[in-house]
Amino acid sequence: MKKTFGFYLSALSAILAIACVVLYGKVMLTDARVTPLLIASAVLSVVILAVTAVKGSVPGGNLLPVVCAVLCMSAVALSISPMASTVVFAFMGMSPMSSAQGFLVFAGAGLAAWLINVIAAFLGITKKA
C-alpha cells in the first residue's frame, strides 16, 4: 500500500511532538500547562497514524492535523512567558547562552511540528490503494 506525502509528514510531526515532550523537560523555567498540551498533541498524532495505517483514512482526516497544530502552537506560546527574560538576557550577553539553549531547541522543534502539521492538513493524510 502506498501512502500520501501528507501521511509521511504526519509521521514526522508525531516524532517531533514526542521529541518536544522530552525537550521540554530540559527547559529551565516551565509552565505546568505546557506538558499536557504536548502530550495530547503527541498522542493524537500517533492515533492519527495508527488509524490511517489500519483503515486507510481517518474520519475528519484533514481536520485532525490542524488540531495537533493548535495544541503544539499553544504549548509553544505558553512556554514563552516563563523563559522570555532568560532568552533576552542570553542574547544580550548578560547570562550564558546555555541558560536559553534548551528552550530555543524546544521552541524550534515545536514550531517545526506546527508547520508540518499545517502542511499535512492541506495535503491530506490517507493511504492509497
C-alpha positions, 0 to 999 in steps of 0.5 A: 500500500502506498501512502500520501506525502501528507501521511509521511509528514504526519509521521514526522510531526508525531516524532517531533511532538514526542521529541518536544515532550522530552525537550521540554523537560530540559527547559529551565523555567516551565509552565505546568500547562505546557506538558499536557498540551504536548502530550495530547498533541503527541498522542493524537498524532500517533492515533492519527497514524495508527488509524490511517495505517489500519483503515486507510483514512481517518474520519475528519482526516484533514481536520485532525492535523490542524488540531495537533497544530493548535495544541503544539502552537499553544504549548509553544506560546505558553512556554514563552512567558516563563523563559522570555527574560532568560532568552533576552538576557542570553542574547544580550550577553548578560547570562550564558547562552546555555541558560536559553539553549534548551528552550530555543531547541524546544521552541524550534522543534515545536514550531517545526511540528506546527508547520508540518502539521499545517502542511499535512492538513492541506495535503491530506493524510490517507493511504492509497490503494 
